[in-house]
Amino acid sequence: MCGIAGVVTRGNGPSPTLQQLRAMCDTLVHRGPDDEGTELAGGVALGMRRLSIIDLAGGHQPMANEDGTVRVVFNGEIYNHRELRKELEGKGHKFKTASDTEVLVHLWEEEGVEFARRLNGMFAIALHDLSSRKCVLVRDHFGIKPLFFCVTPRHVVFGSEVKALLASGLVERTLDLDALGQFIAWEYVPGPGTLLRGIRKLPPSSMLEIDLVTGDVKERAWWRLPAPEGELLAAGTPRTDGEWEEAVDVSLRTAVRRQLVSDVPLGAFLSGGVDSSLVVAAMGDARTFSIGFDDPSYNELAWSKRVAAHLGVSHRVEVIRPDVVLLFERLMHFMDDPIGDFSIFPTYLVSRLAREEVKVALSGDGGDEVFGGYETYVAQDKARLWARIPGWVRHRLLEPAVSRLKPRPEKKGLVNKARRFVEGLAHDPELEHARFRLFVGNALRRELFTDAALAELRTPVERHVLDLAREAGPRDGVDRALYVDLRSYLSDNCLVKTDRMSMACSLEARAPLLDPELVELAFRIPSRLKVHRGETKVLLKRVAARHIPRDCVYRAKQGFSIPIKQWLGTAFRPLMEELLAPARLRAEGLFRPQTVERLKLEHLEGRANHSHLLWSLLVFHDWRHRWGA
């Protein structure tokens, strides 16, 4: 696990300097405190900071092939590197190390631009071929590892974090107002955009090819989720529910075992939920970690302890009473491409706890998007039933009555769910399940942004969801929703949170539920075994019940979060009043002070829960002050 950075010269542009490269790498020390490597050749500067996991002594990067004509820097892990190495050695390739990184240069020699198709892992790769005068940037199937880039007239600048690109001195800090509109709506900027104009995320399963002679830059996808098979099932495809259950159990356990490769201590996050519990069950002997808060509705420690005791693993728990304002100041340093997901706090805290004992932790990331775990999928089913009620009853009686209910202080509960459901119904029905995750629709957008800012918001709020829904092809409603979340909410929000917060602690986080073979299998499973009649993760829960107590499986989903709606009125109140002060908002000219004041007042008086929007506004204003956009 590392942080990578570099500069590629286009055409006759000036060559980068080692001083620039080192400045970029210095911003990534937290991602790789164990080693540093920099190299400049042929107009291409490659740099890295290394967190040593495999071949501690021999894994220094940049790494080259036998004659030094192909060199690479790489962030991540290649889980099938041993199999690939054996194959490549059979073809005459000579290896100098036991590192998975070295497989990449030899695989490139054999496969060229198709080499990524052979990889099972999480990765962000920058590879320079001096013979063909070509450079490629590659990102893994689902975007577990980040990779940002900026194309200027004379360079391509890239890195694991935005701050690395900014440190090059070659990238402008210009706010992208259109992207800001998306951030405020969804709590993240949908890929490939960022809040800085000109800086983009390389999409998951994509490759950027740079011709060093002509300066041409071409982006293409190197992998796509297989199209649905329809009624024609391939030979050997499970057909009964029991066969599907067995196939998923075997594939999941294989994926976990594949990701146990490590030369350093390894553990797992354990919340006591289905996903993390299944991962731990497949590990065998394990060290696991969990945190909780004083508020019982935000504390799952009893469940994690129950699962740990059942599985007989070494389990460490901690009840956290953090100074959240000081923690905010620390964590915002890692939010140079910000997300508004306030579960960054518990993710960081459990990563910090794990890092005291291990250097690698397996997580349950991806289970919801692959096997159908979100309540938004159930809400969409309920919306179809809701639509059968006569319109005048819905619009004149039921919806106004629900909207008048005061939010409850607990995390979820019937009242809070009902309010969120009715709020989602007000958004474009074409968004389907995603409307229940949208926090600022078109109506509130017009109230919130100033006229000058609105003129810059060219992209409709719905655009990325509708584009992905069309890209999903002829899938049914459940699989279409999963496809949309896998390609956006997961890669642009959830995986960002885990990567940033674990790397802030110099901890490598792995996601076995996003093993490509397991995901491909999951997308062939009939939808009724994912979401059916109000139940989520139908099949995965049956698999989990084989390994952990049934009451741990069939319980209400809580999620990994914090009591932010209360903290905005207590610990975070001074910060909110400072960053969202009317005079400050008026001077910046982006948001209408009177609208923000109304939202704050409604929230503080308990008449509405605006925590998601207010938190996103806090994060944005801190980001802008910190990074000077």
Secondary structure, 3 states (H helix, E strand, C coil): CEEEEEEEECCCCCCCCHHHHHHHHHCCHHHCECEEEEEEECCEEEEEEECCCCCCCCCCCCEECCCCCEEEEEEEEECCHHHHHHHHHHCCCCCCCCCCHHHHHHHHHHHHHHHHHHCCEEEEEEEEECCCCEEEEEECCCCCCCCEEEECCCEEEEECCHHHHHHCCCCCCCECHHHHHHHHHHCCCCCCCCCECCEEECCCCEEEEEECCCCCEEEEECCCCCCCCCCCCCCCCCCCHHHHHHHHHHHHHHHHHHCCCCCCCEEEECCCCHHHHHHHHHHCCCEEEEEECCCHHHCCHHHHHHHHHHHCCEEEEEECCCCHHHHHHHHHHHCCCCCCCCCHHHHHHHHHHHHCCCCEEECCCCHHHHHCCCHHHHHHHHHHHHCCCCHHHHHHHHHHHHHCCCCCCCCCHHHHHHHHHHHHHCCCHHHHHHHHHCCCCHHHHHHHECHHHHCCCCCCCCHHHHHHHHHCCCCCHHHHHHHHHHHHHHHHHHHHHHHHHHHCCCCEEECHHHCHHHHHHHCCCCHHHCCECCECCHHHHHHHCCCCCHHHHCCCCCCCCCCHHHHCCCCCHHHHHHHCCHHHHHHHCCECHHHHHHHHHHHHCCCCCCHHHHHHHHHHHHHHHHHCC
